[in-house]
């Protein structure tokens, strides 16, 4: 059972990374060629949904694994807690990105300038999550 949960956990991680990288690439393409923005602008909401689903899978499978494999968070050391705080940060970054994306869709172009910042910070935290997950669980 834990093997299946871990596989699902990795699929969730892959979905999160693909959404983060994909949206970064799309934003750079739009900046380089604003004329393509109407077409390219259709992709970020789809990738955002992929990332949201991936994040939900990560939360669900991660919480189950902590108890089923490790007997609860009390049995894990400080590296797990750093990872956990970073996961909360990634979740907050995804929420901020999604809320800002809704503002952009409603016409707030000033909000569009914040999207790269939220994406960059969230992506950096996602990399740190992987680093601390490896340190915590190996």
C-alpha positions in Angstrom: 0.0 0.0 0.0 2.8 2.5 0.9 4.4 1.8 -2.5 1.2 2.9 -4.3 0.9 6.0 -2.1 4.5 6.9 -2.8 4.0 6.4 -6.6 1.0 8.7 -6.4 3.0 11.2 -4.3 5.7 11.3 -7.1 3.0 11.8 -9.7 1.7 14.7 -7.7 5.2 16.1 -7.5 5.6 15.7 -11.3 2.3 17.5 -11.9 3.4 20.4 -9.6 6.8 20.8 -11.3 5.4 20.6 -14.8 2.8 23.3 -14.0 5.5 25.5 -12.4 8.0 25.1 -15.3 5.3 25.3 -17.9 3.8 28.6 -16.6 7.3 30.0 -16.3 8.0 29.2 -20.0 4.6 30.6 -21.1 5.2 33.9 -19.2 8.6 34.3 -20.9 7.1 33.5 -24.3 4.4 36.1 -23.8 6.9 38.7 -22.7 9.0 38.0 -25.8 6.1 38.1 -28.2 3.1 40.0 -26.8 1.2 39.3 -30.0 1.0 35.6 -29.1 -0.5 36.4 -25.7 -4.1 35.7 -26.7 -3.2 32.1 -27.6 -0.6 31.5 -25.0 -2.8 33.0 -22.3 -5.1 30.0 -22.6 -2.4 27.7 -21.2 -1.7 29.0 -17.7 -5.2 28.3 -16.3 -4.9 24.7 -17.5 -1.4 24.3 -16.1 -2.6 25.9 -12.8 -5.3 23.3 -12.5 -2.7 20.5 -13.1 -0.6 22.0 -10.4 -3.6 22.3 -8.0 -4.5 18.6 -8.5 -0.8 17.6 -8.1 -0.6 19.6 -4.8 -3.8 18.0 -3.5 -2.4 14.6 -4.3 0.8 15.5 -2.5 -1.0 16.7 0.6 -3.3 13.6 0.8 -0.6 11.0 0.1 2.0 12.8 2.1 -0.2 12.9 5.2 -1.2 9.3 4.9 2.5 8.2 4.4 3.7 10.1 7.4 1.4 8.0 9.6 1.4 4.7 7.7 5.1 4.5 7.1 6.6 6.6 9.9 4.1 6.4 12.7 3.3 10.1 12.7 5.3 13.3 12.5 6.6 13.1 16.0 8.9 10.3 14.7 10.5 12.5 12.1 13.4 15.0 12.7 13.9 18.7 12.0 14.5 18.1 8.3 11.0 16.9 7.9 9.7 20.0 9.6 11.7 22.3 7.3 10.2 20.4 4.4 6.7 20.7 5.9 7.0 24.5 6.3 8.2 24.7 2.7 5.2 22.7 1.6 3.0 25.2 3.4 4.9 28.0 1.6 4.4 26.3 -1.8 0.7 25.9 -1.0 0.5 29.6 -0.1 2.4 30.5 -3.3 -0.1 28.4 -5.4 -3.0 30.2 -3.8 -1.5 33.6 -4.4 -0.7 32.7 -8.0 -4.3 31.5 -8.6 -5.9 34.6 -6.9 -3.7 36.9 -8.9 -4.4 35.0 -12.1 -8.2 35.6 -11.5 -7.5 39.3 -11.1 -5.6 39.3 -14.4 -8.5 37.6 -16.1 -10.8 40.2 -14.8 -8.7 42.9 -16.4 -6.3 44.0 -13.6 -3.1 44.3 -15.7 -1.1 45.5 -12.7 -1.7 42.1 -11.1 0.0 40.5 -14.1 3.3 41.9 -13.0 3.2 39.9 -9.8 2.7 36.5 -11.5 6.4 35.9 -12.3 7.3 36.8 -8.7 4.8 34.3 -7.2 5.9 31.7 -9.8 9.6 32.1 -9.1 9.3 32.1 -5.3 7.0 29.0 -5.4 9.3 27.2 -7.8 12.3 27.9 -5.6 10.4 26.6 -2.6 9.4 23.5 -4.5 13.1 22.7 -5.3 13.9 23.1 -1.6 11.0 20.8 -0.7 12.6 18.1 -2.8 16.0 18.7 -1.2 14.6 18.5 2.3 12.5 15.5 1.4 15.6 13.6 0.3 17.4 14.7 3.5 14.5 13.8 5.7 13.6 10.4 4.3 16.9 8.8 3.4 
